[in-house]
Amino acid sequence: MGPANSDIERLFTELGPDGEPYMWPLLQNSSHIVRGMACRVLAKIGTEKSLAELTRLLGDTLSNRDAKVAIDIIQRREVDRS
């Protein structure tokens, strides 16, 4: 990942859950690198609101691993909150 991507990741991570909706369109980006970055950010800031968006990537051979990790992390975090 290049410096620009890490800066973008950091920026959206700092926004916290407020940045979550901005990641959703990136999950549909034609670049698997961008989709992966969005998954990583959502793993850090995402809530159950992102689960449906991430689930759509499970059939994507280039992004399904990142999506699965993000889903697992979000689900664990949501359980811990309850």
Backbone torsions as a table, in degrees:
resi	resn	phi	psi	omega
1	MET	NA	132.8	-178.5
2	GLY	-81.6	171.1	-178.7
3	PRO	-58.8	-38.4	-179.2
4	ALA	-62.5	-43.2	179.4
5	ASN	-64.4	-41.1	-179.5
6	SER	-67.3	-33.9	176.3
7	ASP	-65.9	-42.0	178.8
8	ILE	-64.5	-44.7	177.8
9	GLU	-57.8	-46.8	-178.5
10	ARG	-62.9	-43.6	-179.8
11	LEU	-58.3	-51.0	-177.9
12	PHE	-70.6	-31.7	176.6
13	THR	-64.7	-39.6	179.1
14	GLU	-65.4	-27.4	177.6
15	LEU	-69.4	-22.5	-177.9
16	GLY	68.0	-154.9	-176.8
17	PRO	-56.8	-21.7	176.5
18	ASP	-64.2	-24.7	179.7
19	GLY	-85.7	-8.5	-175.7
20	GLU	-54.0	-50.5	-178.1
21	PRO	-62.2	-24.9	179.3
22	TYR	-72.1	-19.1	179.7
23	MET	-82.1	-27.8	-174.0
24	TRP	-57.2	-46.3	177.9
25	PRO	-63.3	-29.5	-179.6
26	LEU	-69.0	-21.9	176.7
27	LEU	-68.0	-16.6	179.2
28	GLN	-102.3	3.4	-178.3
29	ASN	-60.9	149.2	-179.2
30	SER	-69.5	-18.7	-179.5
31	SER	-91.7	124.6	177.9
32	HIS	-66.2	-23.4	177.5
33	ILE	-67.4	-43.3	178.3
34	VAL	-67.2	-42.4	178.5
35	ARG	-61.2	-41.6	178.8
36	GLY	-63.8	-40.9	178.0
37	MET	-62.6	-42.7	179.0
38	ALA	-62.8	-39.8	177.2
39	CYS	-62.8	-43.2	-179.7
40	ARG	-63.9	-41.1	177.8
41	VAL	-64.3	-45.4	-179.7
42	LEU	-64.5	-31.4	175.6
43	ALA	-61.3	-31.2	-178.9
44	LYS	-86.6	-36.9	-171.8
45	ILE	-118.9	-11.3	-171.4
46	GLY	-69.6	155.4	175.5
47	THR	-121.5	-174.9	179.7
48	GLU	-59.7	-19.1	178.0
49	LYS	-61.9	-24.9	-177.4
50	SER	-90.4	-9.1	-173.2
51	LEU	-61.4	-41.9	-179.9
52	ALA	-64.0	-41.5	179.3
53	GLU	-63.3	-43.7	-179.6
54	LEU	-68.2	-36.6	-179.3
55	THR	-60.3	-32.2	178.6
56	ARG	-62.0	-23.5	-178.9
57	LEU	-84.9	-6.9	-176.7
58	LEU	-63.4	-23.6	177.2
59	GLY	-88.6	-1.5	-178.7
60	ASP	-90.3	112.6	-174.4
61	THR	-62.9	-24.7	-178.9
62	LEU	-90.6	-17.0	-175.1
63	SER	-124.1	-3.1	-173.5
64	ASN	-64.4	-33.3	179.8
65	ARG	-66.0	-46.4	178.5
66	ASP	-61.9	-40.7	179.8
67	ALA	-65.1	-43.4	-179.7
68	LYS	-61.9	-44.1	178.5
69	VAL	-60.6	-46.2	-179.6
70	ALA	-62.0	-43.7	178.9
71	ILE	-59.8	-47.6	-179.2
72	ASP	-60.4	-44.3	-179.0
73	ILE	-65.1	-45.3	-180.0
74	ILE	-62.7	-44.6	-179.3
75	GLN	-62.2	-41.6	177.6
76	ARG	-64.0	-41.6	-179.8
77	ARG	-64.0	-41.0	-179.9
78	GLU	-65.2	-38.3	177.6
79	VAL	-65.3	-41.8	179.7
80	ASP	-63.5	-30.8	-179.9
81	ARG	-73.7	-25.3	-176.8
82	SER	-89.1	NA	NA
